[in-house]
C-alpha cells in the first residue's frame, strides 16, 4: 500500500480560501457603506491666520 504525501500548507490554504474571500468582501462592503454615509462639510469661510510680528 502506498501513501500519498499530503501537503498540509496547500490543504490548509484550499480550506481557508473561501473564508478569506468572505472576510475581504465584508471589509470592502463595510468600507463602501461608510464612504457612502459620510457627509463632508460644505466649504466654510475659514478665517485666515495672520502672523503677528
C-alpha contacts under 8 A as a table, 3 or more apart, distances in Angstrom:
res1	aa1	res2	aa2	distance
6	X	11	X	7.74
7	X	10	X	5.45
7	X	11	X	6.24
8	X	11	X	5.08
8	X	12	X	6.00
9	X	12	X	5.15
9	X	13	X	6.09
10	X	13	X	5.07
10	X	14	X	6.21
11	X	14	X	5.18
11	X	15	X	6.32
12	X	15	X	5.10
12	X	16	X	6.12
13	X	16	X	5.17
13	X	17	X	5.92
14	X	17	X	5.42
14	X	18	X	7.99
15	X	18	X	7.05
16	X	19	X	5.27
16	X	20	X	6.20
17	X	20	X	5.14
17	X	21	X	6.23
18	X	21	X	5.10
18	X	22	X	6.24
19	X	22	X	5.12
19	X	23	X	6.23
20	X	23	X	5.14
20	X	24	X	6.14
21	X	24	X	5.20
21	X	25	X	6.06
22	X	25	X	5.13
22	X	26	X	6.06
23	X	26	X	5.08
23	X	27	X	6.20
24	X	27	X	5.13
24	X	28	X	6.24
25	X	28	X	5.12
25	X	29	X	6.12
26	X	29	X	5.02
26	X	30	X	6.15
27	X	30	X	5.16
27	X	31	X	6.12
28	X	31	X	5.08
28	X	32	X	6.07
29	X	32	X	5.11
29	X	33	X	6.08
30	X	33	X	5.04
30	X	34	X	6.11
31	X	34	X	5.14
31	X	35	X	6.11
32	X	35	X	5.10
32	X	36	X	6.19
33	X	36	X	5.24
33	X	37	X	6.29
34	X	37	X	5.21
34	X	38	X	6.18
35	X	38	X	5.42
